[in-house]
Amino acid sequence: MNSTNRSTEILIVGGGPAGYTAGIYAARAGRKTAILEGRGRSRLAVGYALENYPGFISVDSAQLLRTFRAQAEHFGAQLYPEEAIDFNLPGPTKYVVSREHLYEARAVVLASGKPVPREHLIRGEERFVGQGVSYCATCDGPLYKGLIVAAFGASEEAADEVLALHGMGCHVHWIPGEARDNKAAPLKVKEIEEKGIPIHRMARITEVRGEQGVEKLAIEREGREEELPVAALFIFRESLTSPLFQKAGLSLDHRQCLAVDRFQRTNVDGVFAAGDITCGGMQVVTAAAEGAVAAMQAIIYVRRQP
């Protein structure tokens, strides 16, 4: 790590809609602001038609993300393509470590999304994000009305989203994974069965296949591979919150998401969180809104410090 320290008033960890919006508010308020954008990429960066962001009938997600970023930079936020690898957050000065620098800040906004380890991804998943692979039924389900889709996930959230897709008019197949992974309530499973939704128990998706978009899934069941023709795959994983946060003393909720109050405050004084990392609305608009609230609270916090 470079021994050079970087000091700022408000440090934002994450380069997505929550992080950039927090940067816009903090920098525009005249506070010295830095954003660690990370080395991954927001799902918006893939570039797909976003139809539920206010003010646009349809907007390219990647363009919207670029606009967020440019606006934060316009108001003076310093942007760094670095990833946080350690935190020391108690006390009036917060320390965040990247592989390149040690950052000192008076307040921190965590907005790094929900990273998924690469080994947990399905083969072909990254390639088709925005082209048939989705993580949000509310966002993209209406695009597939009348078409065959699959939903992957064994959580209560996944079961709810299966029912939501069915209610939107999609012909949905549920692939919960192995029986031991299924955490959905039995009554919810029964409701899915009663609606005639196929449940592929003990099946494992090995690959997402297609040319320009998702066309089929390769599924392994009892040692045999079969193909399921689908127009889309909706993936609902449980939150995978970084153990770094627990190490830093931050509280997680029962879903393993960062626990915040209605002002986006964590249990650590001067540390706020916004966006998918809190498992709130899980929408672009709610991530941006949470980023704004977190930044406003960070501004108030910094203003009150001696």
C-alpha positions as CSV (number, residue, x, y, z in Angstrom):
1,M,0.0,0.0,0.0
2,N,1.2,3.5,-0.8
3,S,2.0,5.3,2.5
4,T,0.5,8.5,1.3
5,N,-2.6,9.4,3.2
6,R,-5.6,11.1,1.6
7,S,-7.8,13.2,3.8
8,T,-11.4,14.2,3.2
9,E,-14.4,15.3,5.1
10,I,-16.9,12.8,3.7
11,L,-15.7,9.5,2.1
12,I,-18.2,7.5,0.0
13,V,-17.4,3.9,-0.6
14,G,-19.2,2.7,-3.8
15,G,-19.6,3.9,-7.4
16,G,-23.3,3.2,-8.1
17,P,-26.4,5.3,-8.0
18,A,-26.4,5.5,-4.2
19,G,-22.7,6.4,-4.0
20,Y,-22.7,9.0,-6.8
21,T,-25.9,10.6,-5.5
22,A,-24.3,10.9,-2.0
23,G,-21.3,12.5,-3.8
24,I,-23.5,15.0,-5.6
25,Y,-25.2,16.1,-2.3
26,A,-22.0,16.2,-0.2
27,A,-19.9,18.0,-2.8
28,R,-22.6,20.5,-3.7
29,A,-22.9,21.4,0.0
30,G,-19.3,22.5,-0.2
31,R,-17.9,19.5,1.8
32,K,-14.6,18.0,0.7
33,T,-15.8,14.7,-0.8
34,A,-14.1,11.6,-2.1
35,I,-15.7,8.5,-3.7
36,L,-14.0,5.2,-3.8
37,E,-15.6,3.8,-7.0
38,G,-14.3,0.2,-6.6
39,R,-13.0,-2.0,-9.3
40,G,-16.2,-3.8,-10.0
41,R,-19.1,-2.3,-11.8
42,S,-22.6,-1.3,-11.0
43,R,-25.3,-3.4,-12.7
44,L,-26.3,-0.2,-14.4
45,A,-23.0,-0.2,-16.3
46,V,-24.1,-3.1,-18.4
47,G,-26.4,-0.9,-20.4
48,Y,-30.1,-1.8,-20.6
49,A,-33.4,0.0,-21.0
50,L,-34.5,1.3,-17.6
51,E,-38.2,2.2,-17.7
52,N,-39.0,3.0,-14.1
53,Y,-36.7,5.8,-13.2
54,P,-38.7,9.0,-12.8
55,G,-38.4,11.6,-15.5
56,F,-37.7,9.1,-18.3
57,I,-40.0,6.9,-20.3
58,S,-36.9,4.9,-21.0
59,V,-33.3,5.6,-20.4
60,D,-30.1,3.6,-21.1
61,S,-28.9,2.5,-17.7
62,A,-25.2,3.0,-18.5
63,Q,-25.9,6.5,-19.7
64,L,-27.8,7.3,-16.5
65,L,-24.9,6.0,-14.4
66,R,-22.4,8.2,-16.4
67,T,-24.6,11.2,-15.8
68,F,-24.7,10.5,-12.0
69,R,-20.9,10.2,-12.1
70,A,-20.3,13.4,-14.1
71,Q,-22.7,15.4,-11.9
72,A,-20.8,14.3,-8.7
73,E,-17.5,15.2,-10.4
74,H,-18.9,18.5,-11.6
75,F,-19.7,19.6,-8.0
76,G,-16.2,18.8,-6.9
77,A,-16.2,15.2,-5.7
78,Q,-12.9,13.4,-6.1
79,L,-13.3,10.0,-7.8
80,Y,-10.8,7.2,-7.2
81,P,-11.0,3.7,-8.9
82,E,-10.0,2.0,-5.7
83,E,-11.6,-0.7,-3.6
84,A,-11.8,-0.5,0.2
85,I,-10.1,-3.5,1.8
86,D,-10.2,-2.6,5.5
87,F,-12.0,-0.2,7.9
88,N,-11.3,1.4,11.2
89,L,-14.5,3.4,11.9
90,P,-14.9,4.2,15.7
91,G,-13.8,7.6,16.8
92,P,-14.0,11.1,15.3
93,T,-11.6,10.1,12.5
94,K,-12.6,7.3,10.2
95,Y,-9.9,5.2,8.4
96,V,-10.6,3.3,5.2
97,V,-7.8,1.4,3.5
98,S,-7.4,0.7,-0.2
99,R,-4.5,-1.1,-1.8
100,E,-3.2,2.2,-2.8
101,H,-3.9,4.6,0.0
102,L,-5.1,5.2,3.6
103,Y,-8.1,7.5,3.6
104,E,-9.0,9.6,6.6
105,A,-12.5,11.1,6.8
106,R,-14.8,12.7,9.3
107,A,-17.8,10.8,8.0
108,V,-18.3,7.7,5.8
109,V,-21.1,6.7,3.5
110,L,-21.1,3.0,2.6
111,A,-22.8,2.4,-0.8
112,S,-20.9,-0.5,-2.3
113,G,-23.9,-2.6,-3.3
114,K,-24.2,-6.4,-2.8
115,P,-21.1,-8.0,-4.3
116,V,-21.4,-11.6,-5.4
117,P,-18.2,-13.7,-5.4
118,R,-17.3,-14.7,-8.9
119,E,-17.3,-18.4,-8.0
120,H,-21.0,-18.1,-7.0
121,L,-22.0,-16.8,-10.5
122,I,-23.7,-19.1,-13.0
123,R,-21.8,-19.7,-16.2
124,G,-23.1,-17.1,-18.7
125,E,-24.7,-15.0,-16.1
126,E,-22.4,-12.0,-16.5
127,R,-22.7,-12.1,-20.3
128,F,-26.5,-11.8,-20.3
129,V,-27.0,-9.2,-17.5
130,G,-29.5,-6.8,-19.1
131,Q,-30.1,-9.2,-21.9
132,G,-32.4,-11.6,-20.1
133,V,-30.6,-12.0,-16.8
134,S,-32.2,-9.9,-14.2
135,Y,-32.1,-9.5,-10.4
136,C,-35.4,-7.6,-10.0
137,A,-38.8,-9.0,-10.9
138,T,-40.5,-5.6,-10.3
139,C,-38.0,-3.9,-12.7
140,D,-38.0,-6.3,-15.6
141,G,-40.9,-8.7,-15.1
142,P,-43.3,-6.7,-17.3
143,L,-41.0,-7.0,-20.2
144,Y,-41.6,-10.8,-20.3
145,K,-45.4,-10.9,-20.0
146,G,-46.7,-14.0,-21.8
147,L,-43.2,-15.5,-22.1
148,I,-41.5,-18.4,-20.4
149,V,-39.0,-17.3,-17.7
150,A,-37.2,-19.0,-14.9
151,A,-36.6,-17.8,-11.3
152,F,-33.6,-19.0,-9.4
153,G,-33.3,-18.8,-5.6
154,A,-34.4,-20.6,-2.5
155,S,-35.2,-17.7,-0.1
156,E,-38.5,-16.2,1.0
157,E,-37.7,-13.3,-1.3
158,A,-37.3,-15.6,-4.2
159,A,-40.7,-17.3,-3.5
160,D,-42.3,-13.8,-3.4
161,E,-40.8,-12.9,-6.7
162,V,-41.9,-16.1,-8.3
163,L,-45.5,-15.2,-7.4
164,A,-44.9,-11.6,-8.5
165,L,-43.7,-12.8,-11.9
166,H,-46.7,-15.1,-12.2
167,G,-49.0,-12.1,-11.4
168,M,-47.3,-10.1,-14.2
169,G,-48.4,-12.7,-16.7
170,C,-45.1,-14.5,-17.1
171,H,-45.0,-18.3,-17.5
172,V,-42.5,-18.8,-14.7
173,H,-40.5,-21.9,-13.7
174,W,-39.1,-21.9,-10.2
175,I,-35.6,-23.5,-9.7
176,P,-35.0,-23.2,-5.9
177,G,-31.9,-25.4,-5.9
178,E,-31.3,-28.3,-3.6
179,A,-33.9,-29.0,-0.9
180,R,-31.5,-28.2,2.0
181,D,-31.2,-24.6,0.5
182,N,-34.9,-23.9,0.5
183,K,-35.7,-21.3,3.1
184,A,-39.2,-20.3,1.7
185,A,-42.1,-20.8,4.1
186,P,-44.1,-24.0,3.4
187,L,-47.3,-21.9,2.9
188,K,-45.6,-19.9,0.2
189,V,-44.4,-23.0,-1.5
190,K,-47.9,-24.4,-1.3
191,E,-49.3,-21.3,-2.9
192,I,-46.9,-21.6,-5.8
193,E,-47.9,-25.2,-6.3
194,E,-51.6,-24.4,-6.2
195,K,-51.1,-21.8,-9.0
196,G,-49.6,-24.5,-11.2
197,I,-46.1,-23.0,-11.3
198,P,-43.6,-25.7,-12.1
199,I,-41.0,-26.2,-9.4
200,H,-37.7,-27.9,-10.5
201,R,-36.6,-29.4,-7.2
202,M,-33.1,-30.8,-6.8
203,A,-32.1,-29.1,-10.1
204,R,-29.0,-27.0,-10.6
205,I,-28.5,-24.4,-13.3
206,T,-25.1,-25.0,-14.9
207,E,-25.2,-22.4,-17.7
208,V,-27.2,-19.6,-19.3
209,R,-27.2,-20.0,-23.1
210,G,-28.2,-17.9,-26.0
211,E,-26.9,-15.7,-28.9
212,Q,-28.0,-12.1,-28.5
213,G,-30.0,-12.8,-25.3
214,V,-31.1,-15.5,-23.0
215,E,-32.6,-18.4,-24.9
216,K,-32.3,-21.5,-22.7
217,L,-30.8,-22.8,-19.4
218,A,-28.7,-25.9,-19.0
219,I,-30.0,-27.7,-16.0
220,E,-28.4,-30.7,-14.2
221,R,-30.8,-33.0,-12.4
222,E,-29.8,-36.4,-10.9
223,G,-26.6,-36.4,-12.9
224,R,-28.3,-35.7,-16.2
225,E,-28.3,-32.5,-18.2
226,E,-31.4,-31.0,-19.9
227,E,-32.2,-27.7,-21.5
228,L,-35.1,-25.4,-20.5
229,P,-36.1,-22.8,-23.1
230,V,-36.6,-19.5,-21.4
231,A,-36.7,-15.8,-22.4
232,A,-35.2,-14.6,-19.1
233,L,-33.6,-15.8,-15.9
234,F,-34.4,-13.9,-12.7
235,I,-31.8,-14.5,-10.0
236,F,-32.6,-14.0,-6.3
237,R,-29.6,-14.6,-4.0
238,E,-29.4,-13.9,-0.3
239,S,-27.3,-10.9,0.6
240,L,-23.6,-11.5,0.7
241,T,-22.4,-8.7,2.9
242,S,-18.6,-8.3,3.2
243,P,-17.2,-9.8,6.4
244,L,-15.1,-6.6,6.5
245,F,-18.2,-4.8,7.8
246,Q,-18.7,-7.2,10.7
247,K,-15.0,-6.9,11.5
248,A,-15.4,-3.1,11.6
249,G,-18.2,-3.4,14.2
250,L,-21.1,-2.7,12.0
251,S,-24.5,-4.4,12.7
252,L,-26.2,-6.6,10.2
253,D,-29.9,-7.4,10.1
254,H,-31.5,-10.8,9.9
255,R,-30.9,-10.8,6.1
256,Q,-27.2,-10.1,6.6
257,C,-27.6,-6.6,5.2
258,L,-26.2,-3.5,6.8
259,A,-28.7,-2.3,9.5
260,V,-29.7,1.3,9.2
261,D,-32.4,3.6,10.7
262,R,-34.7,5.9,8.6
263,F,-31.8,8.4,8.4
264,Q,-29.5,5.8,6.9
265,R,-27.4,5.8,10.1
266,T,-25.6,2.6,11.1
267,N,-24.8,1.6,14.6
268,V,-21.4,3.3,14.3
269,D,-21.4,7.1,14.9
270,G,-20.6,9.0,11.7
271,V,-21.1,6.0,9.4
272,F,-24.0,5.8,7.1
273,A,-25.1,3.3,4.4
274,A,-27.3,3.5,1.3
275,G,-28.4,1.4,-1.6
276,D,-28.5,-2.3,-2.1
277,I,-26.0,-2.8,0.7
278,T,-29.0,-2.1,3.1
279,C,-31.4,-4.3,1.1
280,G,-33.9,-1.5,1.0
281,G,-36.0,-0.9,-2.1
282,M,-33.4,-2.5,-4.3
283,Q,-34.3,-0.1,-7.1
284,V,-32.2,2.6,-8.8
285,V,-34.6,5.3,-7.5
286,T,-34.5,4.1,-3.9
287,A,-30.7,3.7,-4.0
288,A,-30.4,7.3,-5.2
289,A,-32.9,8.5,-2.6
290,E,-31.0,6.7,0.2
291,G,-27.7,8.1,-1.0
292,A,-29.2,11.6,-0.8
293,V,-30.5,11.0,2.8
294,A,-27.2,9.5,3.9
295,A,-25.2,12.4,2.5
296,M,-27.5,15.0,4.1
297,Q,-27.1,13.2,7.4
298,A,-23.3,13.0,6.9
299,I,-23.2,16.8,6.2
300,I,-25.1,17.4,9.5
301,Y,-22.8,15.1,11.4
302,V,-19.7,16.8,10.1
303,R,-21.1,20.3,10.7
304,R,-21.7,19.4,14.4
305,Q,-18.2,18.1,15.0
306,P,-15.7,20.4,16.7
